[in-house]
């Protein structure tokens, strides 16, 4: 049984099928693993009184074959996880005054090929399984001893390209008997995978947050910097965003990475405002981070501020996001750089 890929109810059904036991024992196992970070669930009172069952369950439960192999800390904490097949992914914990946000990966590499993103330059290797995604949250809480309040799928990979495993991971993360991270505190970020947005909308989960990395509001420019636009045009993307179910006071977050001389002019701000007209959206503007493999640069700070002002003048709700973690290659568009350099692959390569 792959507990890290099962909700408590699914676990109960499986235990009932195998041993005629149900929610009582499943909830105990789930509590020990996800509330306490304890793999020795058989020591829980519910299993101590049923030693034969405990032995059978212990032999059947499968744990994720993942391990933290490197860490770096600046004003955020980034770590490299080595998976069972030797491939690596990165995760980032972003601390705030009262709440920590964990940025998780959903793929090794990425198919989208965004021109300003290191992960995109890696190409696609494989999808992560639900258990490998959930493990990142579990590792943060119980190995790194860091509380996790929010989860954002903004790490390596396109979440909606790995739809089934990502949604299974969301179900496990949000189970109140386990990690208990509500949909309101989970954000799926997409490069504009319109089919994925349509599938997500069909699930009708209005409290689950959706973010779209837009970065250009004309097809000509977006085709150049985000190849996904050749498959899903801006028109198709807006059609899906308009149909997306939002909860009360819900909004779609639009991520806009500013590239000097590319998408940072008053005309680009005007196009963006026009595109968002009629959508319940908030724009997060962030200057691009250097990554050593991109020809793009960040605009000067005054230009970034001006861009925000141009949007605000058009009555667009805009927020300037300050980049964090760029010194350790943990910022937006930088994940994967350490892996490409071969860092963190060997056991014992941790750095605090």
C-alpha positions as a Markdown table, in Angstrom:
| # | Residue | x | y | z |
|---|---|---|---|---|
| 1 | Unk | 0.0 | 0.0 | 0.0 |
| 2 | Unk | 1.4 | 3.4 | -1.0 |
| 3 | Unk | 0.1 | 5.4 | 1.9 |
| 4 | Unk | 1.6 | 8.7 | 0.6 |
| 5 | Unk | -0.7 | 8.4 | -2.4 |
| 6 | Unk | -3.9 | 7.6 | -0.6 |
| 7 | Unk | -6.5 | 9.5 | 1.3 |
| 8 | Unk | -7.6 | 8.1 | 4.7 |
| 9 | Unk | -10.9 | 6.8 | 3.2 |
| 10 | Unk | -9.0 | 5.1 | 0.4 |
| 11 | Unk | -6.7 | 3.5 | 2.9 |
| 12 | Unk | -9.7 | 2.3 | 4.9 |
| 13 | Unk | -11.2 | 0.7 | 1.9 |
| 14 | Unk | -7.9 | -1.1 | 1.1 |
| 15 | Unk | -7.5 | -2.3 | 4.6 |
| 16 | Unk | -11.0 | -3.6 | 4.6 |
| 17 | Unk | -10.4 | -5.4 | 1.3 |
| 18 | Unk | -7.2 | -7.0 | 2.6 |
| 19 | Unk | -7.9 | -7.7 | 6.3 |
| 20 | Unk | -11.5 | -6.9 | 7.0 |
| 21 | Unk | -10.4 | -3.8 | 9.0 |
| 22 | Unk | -11.6 | -0.3 | 8.3 |
| 23 | Unk | -11.5 | 3.4 | 9.3 |
| 24 | Unk | -10.5 | 2.8 | 12.9 |
| 25 | Unk | -7.1 | 1.3 | 12.0 |
| 26 | Unk | -6.7 | 3.4 | 8.9 |
| 27 | Unk | -7.2 | 6.6 | 10.8 |
| 28 | Unk | -4.6 | 5.5 | 13.3 |
| 29 | Unk | -2.0 | 4.7 | 10.6 |
| 30 | Unk | -2.8 | 8.0 | 8.9 |
| 31 | Unk | -2.5 | 10.0 | 12.1 |
| 32 | Unk | 0.9 | 8.5 | 12.9 |
| 33 | Unk | 2.3 | 9.0 | 9.5 |
| 34 | Unk | 0.9 | 12.5 | 8.6 |
| 35 | Unk | 0.2 | 14.1 | 11.9 |
| 36 | Unk | 3.3 | 12.8 | 13.8 |
| 37 | Unk | 5.7 | 11.9 | 11.0 |
| 38 | Unk | 6.0 | 8.5 | 12.6 |
| 39 | Unk | 6.6 | 5.4 | 10.4 |
| 40 | Unk | 6.4 | 3.1 | 13.5 |
| 41 | Unk | 2.6 | 3.2 | 13.3 |
| 42 | Unk | 2.4 | -0.3 | 14.7 |
| 43 | Unk | 3.3 | 1.1 | 18.1 |
| 44 | Unk | 0.0 | 3.1 | 18.2 |
| 45 | Unk | -2.6 | 1.8 | 20.7 |
| 46 | Unk | -4.9 | 0.7 | 17.9 |
| 47 | Unk | -2.2 | -1.7 | 16.5 |
| 48 | Unk | -0.7 | -2.7 | 19.8 |
| 49 | Unk | -3.9 | -4.4 | 20.6 |
| 50 | Unk | -3.9 | -6.2 | 17.2 |
| 51 | Unk | -0.2 | -7.4 | 16.8 |
| 52 | Unk | -1.0 | -9.9 | 14.0 |
| 53 | Unk | -2.6 | -7.1 | 11.9 |
| 54 | Unk | 0.2 | -4.7 | 12.7 |
| 55 | Unk | 2.8 | -7.2 | 11.3 |
| 56 | Unk | 0.8 | -7.7 | 8.2 |
| 57 | Unk | 0.3 | -4.0 | 7.6 |
| 58 | Unk | 3.9 | -3.3 | 8.3 |
| 59 | Unk | 5.0 | -5.8 | 5.6 |
| 60 | Unk | 2.6 | -4.3 | 3.1 |
| 61 | Unk | 3.1 | -0.5 | 3.5 |
| 62 | Unk | 5.4 | 1.1 | 0.9 |
| 63 | Unk | 7.3 | 4.2 | 1.8 |
| 64 | Unk | 8.6 | 6.8 | -0.8 |
| 65 | Unk | 12.2 | 6.1 | -1.9 |
| 66 | Unk | 13.2 | 9.7 | -1.7 |
| 67 | Unk | 15.9 | 11.5 | 0.3 |
| 68 | Unk | 17.2 | 15.0 | 0.9 |
| 69 | Unk | 20.7 | 15.2 | -0.6 |
| 70 | Unk | 21.5 | 18.9 | -0.5 |
| 71 | Unk | 20.3 | 22.0 | 1.2 |
| 72 | Unk | 21.1 | 25.7 | 0.8 |
| 73 | Unk | 19.7 | 28.6 | 2.8 |
| 74 | Unk | 19.6 | 32.3 | 2.1 |
| 75 | Unk | 16.4 | 34.1 | 3.0 |
| 76 | Unk | 14.6 | 30.9 | 1.9 |
| 77 | Unk | 15.5 | 27.2 | 2.2 |
| 78 | Unk | 16.1 | 25.2 | -0.9 |
| 79 | Unk | 16.8 | 21.5 | -1.0 |
| 80 | Unk | 17.5 | 18.8 | -3.6 |
| 81 | Unk | 15.6 | 15.5 | -3.3 |
| 82 | Unk | 17.1 | 12.4 | -4.9 |
| 83 | Unk | 14.4 | 10.0 | -6.1 |
| 84 | Unk | 14.5 | 6.2 | -6.3 |
| 85 | Unk | 15.8 | 6.2 | -9.9 |
| 86 | Unk | 18.5 | 8.8 | -9.2 |
| 87 | Unk | 16.7 | 11.7 | -10.7 |
| 88 | Unk | 16.6 | 14.9 | -8.6 |
| 89 | Unk | 14.1 | 17.7 | -8.0 |
| 90 | Unk | 14.2 | 20.9 | -6.0 |
| 91 | Unk | 11.8 | 22.3 | -3.4 |
| 92 | Unk | 11.8 | 25.7 | -1.8 |
| 93 | Unk | 10.4 | 26.8 | 1.6 |
| 94 | Unk | 9.6 | 30.5 | 1.8 |
| 95 | Unk | 9.2 | 31.8 | 5.4 |
| 96 | Unk | 7.0 | 34.6 | 6.4 |
| 97 | Unk | 6.1 | 36.1 | 9.8 |
| 98 | Unk | 3.3 | 33.7 | 10.6 |
| 99 | Unk | 3.0 | 31.3 | 7.6 |
| 100 | Unk | 5.5 | 29.3 | 5.6 |
| 101 | Unk | 4.9 | 28.6 | 1.9 |
| 102 | Unk | 6.3 | 25.5 | 0.3 |
| 103 | Unk | 7.0 | 25.5 | -3.4 |
| 104 | Unk | 6.8 | 21.9 | -4.7 |
| 105 | Unk | 7.9 | 20.3 | -7.9 |
| 106 | Unk | 5.6 | 18.1 | -10.0 |
| 107 | Unk | 8.0 | 16.9 | -12.8 |
| 108 | Unk | 11.6 | 16.2 | -13.3 |
| 109 | Unk | 12.3 | 18.8 | -16.0 |
| 110 | Unk | 9.5 | 20.4 | -18.0 |
| 111 | Unk | 8.0 | 20.1 | -21.5 |
| 112 | Unk | 7.0 | 23.8 | -21.7 |
| 113 | Unk | 10.3 | 25.2 | -22.7 |
| 114 | Unk | 9.8 | 28.8 | -21.4 |
| 115 | Unk | 12.8 | 30.8 | -22.7 |
| 116 | Unk | 13.5 | 32.5 | -19.3 |
| 117 | Unk | 13.3 | 29.3 | -17.2 |
| 118 | Unk | 16.1 | 27.0 | -16.2 |
| 119 | Unk | 13.7 | 24.0 | -15.7 |
| 120 | Unk | 12.4 | 24.5 | -19.2 |
| 121 | Unk | 15.9 | 24.4 | -20.6 |
| 122 | Unk | 16.3 | 20.9 | -19.0 |
| 123 | Unk | 13.7 | 19.4 | -21.2 |
| 124 | Unk | 11.2 | 16.8 | -19.9 |
| 125 | Unk | 12.5 | 13.7 | -18.0 |
| 126 | Unk | 9.4 | 12.3 | -16.3 |
| 127 | Unk | 6.4 | 13.0 | -14.2 |
| 128 | Unk | 6.5 | 12.8 | -10.4 |
| 129 | Unk | 4.2 | 10.3 | -8.7 |
| 130 | Unk | 1.7 | 11.5 | -6.2 |
| 131 | Unk | 3.7 | 10.0 | -3.4 |
| 132 | Unk | 6.9 | 11.9 | -4.6 |
| 133 | Unk | 4.9 | 15.2 | -4.5 |
| 134 | Unk | 3.4 | 14.5 | -1.1 |
| 135 | Unk | 6.8 | 13.4 | 0.2 |
| 136 | Unk | 8.1 | 17.0 | -0.3 |
| 137 | Unk | 5.5 | 18.3 | 2.2 |
| 138 | Unk | 6.1 | 15.5 | 4.6 |
| 139 | Unk | 9.9 | 16.0 | 4.4 |
| 140 | Unk | 9.6 | 19.7 | 5.1 |
| 141 | Unk | 7.5 | 19.1 | 8.2 |
| 142 | Unk | 9.2 | 16.1 | 9.7 |
| 143 | Unk | 12.7 | 16.0 | 8.4 |
| 144 | Unk | 13.5 | 19.7 | 8.1 |
| 145 | Unk | 11.2 | 20.5 | 11.1 |
| 146 | Unk | 9.5 | 23.4 | 9.3 |
| 147 | Unk | 5.8 | 24.0 | 9.5 |
| 148 | Unk | 4.1 | 24.2 | 6.1 |
| 149 | Unk | 0.9 | 26.3 | 5.9 |
| 150 | Unk | 0.7 | 27.0 | 2.1 |
| 151 | Unk | 1.7 | 24.8 | -0.9 |
| 152 | Unk | 2.3 | 26.3 | -4.3 |
| 153 | Unk | 2.9 | 24.1 | -7.4 |
| 154 | Unk | 5.5 | 26.6 | -8.7 |
| 155 | Unk | 8.6 | 24.3 | -8.6 |
| 156 | Unk | 9.9 | 22.2 | -11.4 |
| 157 | Unk | 7.4 | 21.1 | -14.0 |
| 158 | Unk | 4.0 | 22.0 | -15.4 |
| 159 | Unk | 1.4 | 20.7 | -12.8 |
| 160 | Unk | -1.5 | 20.4 | -15.3 |
| 161 | Unk | 0.7 | 18.3 | -17.6 |
| 162 | Unk | 0.8 | 15.8 | -14.8 |
| 163 | Unk | -2.8 | 16.2 | -14.0 |
| 164 | Unk | -3.8 | 12.8 | -12.4 |
| 165 | Unk | -0.8 | 12.6 | -10.0 |
| 166 | Unk | -1.0 | 16.2 | -9.0 |
| 167 | Unk | -4.7 | 16.0 | -8.2 |
| 168 | Unk | -4.2 | 12.8 | -6.2 |
| 169 | Unk | -1.4 | 14.6 | -4.3 |
| 170 | Unk | -3.8 | 17.5 | -3.6 |
| 171 | Unk | -6.4 | 15.1 | -2.2 |
| 172 | Unk | -3.8 | 13.6 | 0.1 |
| 173 | Unk | -2.4 | 17.0 | 1.2 |
| 174 | Unk | -5.9 | 18.3 | 2.0 |
| 175 | Unk | -7.2 | 15.3 | 3.9 |
| 176 | Unk | -8.0 | 16.7 | 7.4 |
| 177 | Unk | -7.0 | 13.5 | 9.1 |
| 178 | Unk | -3.5 | 13.9 | 7.7 |
| 179 | Unk | -1.5 | 16.9 | 6.4 |
| 180 | Unk | -4.7 | 19.0 | 6.6 |
| 181 | Unk | -3.7 | 21.8 | 4.1 |
| 182 | Unk | -7.0 | 23.2 | 2.8 |
| 183 | Unk | -7.7 | 24.0 | -0.8 |
| 184 | Unk | -7.6 | 27.7 | 0.0 |
| 185 | Unk | -3.9 | 27.2 | 0.8 |
| 186 | Unk | -3.0 | 25.2 | -2.3 |
| 187 | Unk | -2.1 | 27.0 | -5.6 |
| 188 | Unk | -1.7 | 25.3 | -8.9 |
| 189 | Unk | 0.4 | 27.4 | -11.3 |
| 190 | Unk | 0.3 | 26.7 | -15.0 |
| 191 | Unk | 2.1 | 28.1 | -18.0 |
| 192 | Unk | -1.3 | 28.2 | -19.7 |
| 193 | Unk | -2.2 | 24.6 | -20.2 |
| 194 | Unk | -5.8 | 25.2 | -21.4 |
| 195 | Unk | -6.8 | 21.6 | -21.5 |
| 196 | Unk | -5.6 | 21.1 | -18.0 |
| 197 | Unk | -7.5 | 24.2 | -16.8 |
| 198 | Unk | -10.7 | 22.8 | -18.5 |
| 199 | Unk | -10.2 | 19.5 | -16.7 |
| 200 | Unk | -9.6 | 21.3 | -13.4 |
| 201 | Unk | -12.7 | 23.4 | -13.9 |
| 202 | Unk | -14.8 | 20.2 | -14.5 |
| 203 | Unk | -13.8 | 19.0 | -11.0 |
| 204 | Unk | -15.5 | 22.1 | -9.6 |
| 205 | Unk | -13.1 | 22.9 | -6.7 |
| 206 | Unk | -13.6 | 26.6 | -6.4 |
| 207 | Unk | -11.5 | 27.0 | -3.3 |
| 208 | Unk | -8.4 | 25.6 | -5.0 |
| 209 | Unk | -6.3 | 28.5 | -6.2 |
| 210 | Unk | -5.2 | 28.9 | -9.8 |
| 211 | Unk | -2.2 | 30.9 | -11.0 |
| 212 | Unk | -1.3 | 31.5 | -14.7 |
| 213 | Unk | 2.1 | 32.5 | -15.9 |
| 214 | Unk | 1.2 | 34.9 | -18.7 |
| 215 | Unk | 4.2 | 37.1 | -19.4 |
| 216 | Unk | 2.8 | 38.5 | -22.6 |
| 217 | Unk | -0.6 | 39.5 | -23.9 |
| 218 | Unk | 0.0 | 39.2 | -27.6 |
| 219 | Unk | 0.3 | 35.9 | -29.4 |
| 220 | Unk | 3.3 | 37.0 | -31.4 |
| 221 | Unk | 5.4 | 37.8 | -28.3 |
| 222 | Unk | 4.1 | 34.9 | -26.2 |
| 223 | Unk | 4.9 | 32.5 | -29.0 |
| 224 | Unk | 8.5 | 33.6 | -28.8 |
| 225 | Unk | 9.0 | 33.4 | -25.0 |
| 226 | Unk | 6.5 | 30.6 | -24.1 |
| 227 | Unk | 6.2 | 27.9 | -26.8 |
| 228 | Unk | 3.0 | 26.5 | -25.1 |
| 229 | Unk | 1.2 | 29.5 | -26.7 |
| 230 | Unk | 1.6 | 27.9 | -30.1 |
| 231 | Unk | -0.6 | 25.1 | -28.8 |
| 232 | Unk | -2.9 | 27.1 | -26.6 |
| 233 | Unk | -3.4 | 30.6 | -27.9 |
| 234 | Unk | -4.2 | 33.5 | -25.7 |
| 235 | Unk | -7.8 | 33.4 | -27.0 |
| 236 | Unk | -8.3 | 29.8 | -26.0 |
| 237 | Unk | -6.6 | 30.4 | -22.6 |
| 238 | Unk | -8.9 | 33.4 | -21.9 |
| 239 | Unk | -11.9 | 31.2 | -22.8 |
| 240 | Unk | -11.0 | 28.7 | -20.2 |
| 241 | Unk | -10.2 | 31.3 | -17.6 |
| 242 | Unk | -13.6 | 32.9 | -18.1 |
| 243 | Unk | -15.3 | 29.6 | -17.6 |
| 244 | Unk | -13.2 | 28.6 | -14.5 |
| 245 | Unk | -15.4 | 28.3 | -11.3 |
| 246 | Unk | -14.3 | 30.6 | -8.6 |
| 247 | Unk | -15.5 | 30.6 | -5.0 |
| 248 | Unk | -16.8 | 33.7 | -3.3 |
| 249 | Unk | -14.2 | 36.5 | -3.6 |
| 250 | Unk | -12.1 | 34.1 | -5.6 |
| 251 | Unk | -9.6 | 35.4 | -8.1 |
| 252 | Unk | -7.2 | 34.0 | -10.7 |
| 253 | Unk | -3.6 | 35.0 | -10.1 |
| 254 | Unk | -1.7 | 36.1 | -13.1 |
| 255 | Unk | 2.1 | 35.9 | -12.9 |
| 256 | Unk | 4.0 | 38.3 | -15.1 |
| 257 | Unk | 7.8 | 38.1 | -15.3 |
| 258 | Unk | 9.3 | 41.3 | -16.6 |
| 259 | Unk | 12.1 | 40.9 | -19.2 |
| 260 | Unk | 14.0 | 44.0 | -20.0 |
| 261 | Unk | 13.2 | 45.4 | -23.4 |
| 262 | Unk | 10.9 | 42.4 | -24.2 |
| 263 | Unk | 7.6 | 42.8 | -22.3 |
| 264 | Unk | 8.0 | 45.8 | -20.1 |
| 265 | Unk | 6.8 | 48.8 | -22.1 |
| 266 | Unk | 3.6 | 50.9 | -21.7 |
| 267 | Unk | 2.2 | 49.1 | -24.7 |
| 268 | Unk | 2.7 | 45.8 | -23.1 |
| 269 | Unk | 1.0 | 47.0 | -19.9 |
| 270 | Unk | -1.9 | 48.3 | -22.1 |
| 271 | Unk | -2.2 | 44.9 | -23.8 |
| 272 | Unk | -2.2 | 43.1 | -20.5 |
| 273 | Unk | -4.9 | 45.3 | -19.1 |
| 274 | Unk | -7.1 | 44.8 | -22.2 |
| 275 | Unk | -6.6 | 41.0 | -22.0 |
| 276 | Unk | -7.6 | 40.8 | -18.4 |
| 277 | Unk | -10.8 | 42.9 | -18.9 |
| 278 | Unk | -13.7 | 40.9 | -17.7 |
| 279 | Unk | -11.7 | 38.5 | -15.7 |
| 280 | Unk | -11.5 | 38.3 | -11.9 |
| 281 | Unk | -7.7 | 38.5 | -11.8 |
| 282 | Unk | -4.8 | 39.8 | -9.7 |
| 283 | Unk | -1.5 | 40.4 | -11.3 |
| 284 | Unk | 1.8 | 39.5 | -9.6 |
| 285 | Unk | 4.7 | 41.3 | -11.3 |
| 286 | Unk | 8.2 | 40.0 | -10.7 |
| 287 | Unk | 11.5 | 41.0 | -12.4 |
| 288 | Unk | 13.2 | 38.0 | -14.0 |
| 289 | Unk | 16.1 | 36.4 | -12.2 |
| 290 | Unk | 19.4 | 35.7 | -13.7 |
| 291 | Unk | 20.1 | 32.0 | -14.2 |
| 292 | Unk | 23.3 | 31.8 | -16.2 |
| 293 | Unk | 21.6 | 30.2 | -19.2 |
| 294 | Unk | 19.3 | 32.9 | -20.3 |
| 295 | Unk | 19.8 | 35.9 | -22.5 |
| 296 | Unk | 17.1 | 37.8 | -20.6 |
| 297 | Unk | 17.8 | 40.4 | -18.0 |
| 298 | Unk | 15.6 | 42.2 | -15.4 |
| 299 | Unk | 14.5 | 45.8 | -16.0 |
| 300 | Unk | 15.8 | 48.5 | -13.8 |
| 301 | Unk | 13.9 | 48.9 | -10.5 |
| 302 | Unk | 12.3 | 52.2 | -11.6 |
| 303 | Unk | 11.1 | 50.5 | -14.8 |
| 304 | Unk | 9.5 | 47.7 | -12.8 |
| 305 | Unk | 7.8 | 50.2 | -10.6 |
| 306 | Unk | 6.5 | 52.1 | -13.6 |
| 307 | Unk | 5.1 | 49.0 | -15.2 |
| 308 | Unk | 3.0 | 48.4 | -12.0 |
| 309 | Unk | 1.9 | 52.0 | -12.1 |
| 310 | Unk | 0.8 | 51.7 | -15.7 |
| 311 | Unk | -1.3 | 48.7 | -14.8 |
| 312 | Unk | -2.8 | 50.3 | -11.7 |
| 313 | Unk | -3.8 | 53.3 | -13.9 |
| 314 | Unk | -5.9 | 50.9 | -16.0 |
| 315 | Unk | -7.6 | 49.7 | -12.8 |
| 316 | Unk | -5.7 | 46.4 | -12.7 |
| 317 | Unk | -5.1 | 44.9 | -9.3 |
| 318 | Unk | -1.3 | 44.6 | -9.3 |
| 319 | Unk | 1.3 | 43.6 | -6.7 |
| 320 | Unk | 5.0 | 43.8 | -7.1 |
| 321 | Unk | 6.6 | 40.6 | -5.8 |
| 322 | Unk | 10.1 | 40.9 | -4.5 |
| 323 | Unk | 12.3 | 38.0 | -5.6 |
| 324 | Unk | 13.6 | 35.8 | -2.8 |
| 325 | Unk | 16.3 | 33.1 | -2.9 |
| 326 | Unk | 18.0 | 34.3 | -6.1 |
| 327 | Unk | 21.4 | 34.0 | -4.5 |
| 328 | Unk | 21.0 | 30.3 | -4.1 |
| 329 | Unk | 19.2 | 29.8 | -7.4 |
| 330 | Unk | 15.8 | 29.3 | -5.6 |
| 331 | Unk | 14.0 | 32.2 | -7.3 |
| 332 | Unk | 11.4 | 32.2 | -10.0 |
| 333 | Unk | 12.7 | 30.6 | -13.1 |
| 334 | Unk | 15.9 | 29.3 | -11.4 |
| 335 | Unk | 15.0 | 25.8 | -10.2 |
| 336 | Unk | 17.0 | 23.0 | -11.8 |
| 337 | Unk | 20.3 | 25.0 | -12.1 |
| 338 | Unk | 21.9 | 23.1 | -9.2 |
| 339 | Unk | 20.8 | 19.8 | -10.6 |
| 340 | Unk | 22.2 | 20.5 | -14.0 |
| 341 | Unk | 25.5 | 21.2 | -12.3 |
| 342 | Unk | 25.4 | 17.9 | -10.6 |
| 343 | Unk | 24.9 | 19.3 | -7.1 |
| 344 | Unk | 23.2 | 17.3 | -4.5 |
| 345 | Unk | 23.3 | 13.9 | -6.2 |
| 346 | Unk | 25.7 | 12.3 | -3.8 |
| 347 | Unk | 24.6 | 11.2 | -0.3 |
| 348 | Unk | 26.2 | 13.4 | 2.3 |
| 349 | Unk | 26.3 | 16.4 | 0.1 |
| 350 | Unk | 24.2 | 18.5 | 2.4 |
| 351 | Unk | 25.0 | 22.1 | 3.3 |
| 352 | Unk | 23.1 | 24.0 | 5.9 |
